[in-house]
Amino acid sequence: MDPFLSLLHSFSQRLSGNELASLKFLCRDKIGKRKLEAVQSGGELFSILLEQQLIASDNVSFLEGLLEGIKREDLISLLKQFAEGREVSSADDQPDPHEKRLQDAAIEVICENVGRDWKMLMRKLGISEVQMERIMAANPYNLHEQLFQSLRVWRKGKGKDAKVLDLIKALRACNMNLVADRVEQKLLLLNTGTR
């Protein structure tokens, strides 16, 4: 059975009648009134969201927003675990091992050296304000973790098209030349076989 469908089924069983009513209300701008009135369970609602491609195993942001709307942090946690697990398992959409190793090294340097201007860098990399706000809310007062999680979102979103050169270009575009130089030095050490 599809793991994502299993997850949705378990969510459906854990929703109260009031929570289902709230979810239906939150979906009013996405699903027609007649369709929503016919929905009797979480499973039926999730089926419609799947059909309309509002949710998918590799796109859970809309579902996460719905669960935030009904304050079900427990389900959000399970959803995040699923999304992170899927990220690991979808090997065909990951950078090759060498590129990933270079990215890991670059991300480490960036997290150690980029400070309060991290949002400017993320905008250059195409991370949305909504994504950044969500990351900040999940990691308040922890700048290093906010930056690290944002870079993970960037890498996950790009998949195999994620390139360490894009990180360096974005750093230079933000006038973070010192950090870009440090990333290049680190990559040079990796490429010559030393750390």
N, C-alpha and C positions, 0 to 999 in steps of 0.2 A: 504493500500500500504506500502511496505517496506520503512522505513524512510531513509535508506541509498540510495536506488534507487531514492527517491524523491530529496535527496541532490545532487546526481550526475546529475539528470535531470536539477536542477536549475543551477548547475555549467555550464552544457552544453549550456544553454540559455544565459549565461553571457559571453561566450568566443567569442572574435572577430576572424575573419578569420586568421589574423596573429598569434594570440595566439594558435589557433588550429594547425597551421603549425609548430609552435615552439614545441608544445607538441608532435606532431608526430615525429619530429626530435629527441627529447629527448628519445623517445621510440624505436629508431632504433635497439638498441642492444637487445631488448626484443621481438619485433614483426617483423615478416618477411616483406620484402619490398613490396611484392604484396598486402598483407593484408593492410598495411599502406596506400598504394596508393588509395585503395578503400574507405578509411575512409573519409566521407564527413561532419561529425559532431562530437561534443564532446561526445554525447551519444553513437555513434558507437565505438569511441575509448575506452570509459569506459566499454562498453560491452565486448570488446576483453580482456581488462585488468582483468575484472571479470572472464571471461572464463579461462584465463591462471593463475588465482589465484594470480595475482600480487597485486590486491587490494581486500579487503573484509571489511565488517562492523567492524571487530575487528582487522584489519591490514591496517592502512591508511598511514603508513610511506612512501611507494613508491609514493602514490598520493601527499602527502605533499611535497616530494622532487620535483615532477613535477611542482607543483604550485609555489614553491620557484624559480624554473628555469625560470618561466615567470613573476616573481615579482608580483603575485596576493596575496598580504598580506590579502586582504579582504576575499578571499576564504579560505585561510589558517586558518584565525580566525574562520570562520564558521565550518571548518572541525574539528578544535580543540574543539569547543563547542560540536559538535556531539560526538566526541570520549569521552569527559568527561561525557557527558550525558549518553552514553552507559555504561560507567564504573559503574555508579550508578545503572542503570537499570538491569544489568546482575547479579542478586542476587545469582543465582545458582553457579556462579564462584567466589564468594566473600568469604573471611574468615568468620567464624561464629562471631556473635556480640561480644562475650567475647574476642576472639583472636584479632579482629579489635580494640577493646578498648585498649588492651595491646600494639598493634602495634602503635596506635596513641600516646600513652604515650611514648613509646620507641623513636619514630620519633621526638617527641618534645624535649626529652633529647639530642638526637643525634644532632639535628639542633642547639641547644644551646651550645653544647660542642665540636663538631668537627670543626676544622678550615680549614686551607689551604690544609690539607692532605685528604680532602673529596674524591678526585678522587681515591686514593688508596683503600678506603673503597668500593667505587662503583664498582671498578674492581673485588674486592673479591665477590661482590654480583652478578656479571655477567652483569653489565651494560656496553654496548659497548662504544668505544671512540666516535663513530658517535652520539650516543644518548647524551653523555655528551657535545659534541661540540654544538649540537642543543640547549640543555638546557642553556648552557652558553651564546649562541647568543641571546636567548630569554630573558635572565635575566642578562645583563652585569652589572658588579660592585656590584652585590647583592649575596654575598656568601651564606647567609642563604637561600635565595629562590632557588639558584642553587642546594643546598643540599636537600632541601625539595622536589623540583620537581623530582630530581633523585630518591629519595626514593619512590615517588608516581609511577614513571615508574617501579621500582622494584616490588612494591606491585601489580600493575596492571598486569605486565607480569607473575607473579607467580600465581595470582588469589587465589583460596582457598588453594593452596600449600604454600602460604606465611606464614612464621612462625617467631615469634619474636625471637625464639632461634637462627635462622639463622643470625639475625642482631647481636646478642651478639657474636656468633662464629666469624663472619666477623670482628667485632671490636677487638676481642682478637687476631685474625690472623694478624691484622695490628698493634699489640702492643698498641692499644688504651684501655688498661685495666682499666684506671680510668673512662673512659666514659662507658665501659661495666659494671663496678661496679655500677655506678650511674643509669644505665638503670635497673639493677637487683633490686636495692633499690626501685626505683619507682614502679616496677612491684610487689614487695613484699607488698608495701603500698596498691596498687590497689587490690591485691588478699586478703588482710586482711580487705578490705572494707573501708580503709581511703585513703586520697590523700597524 
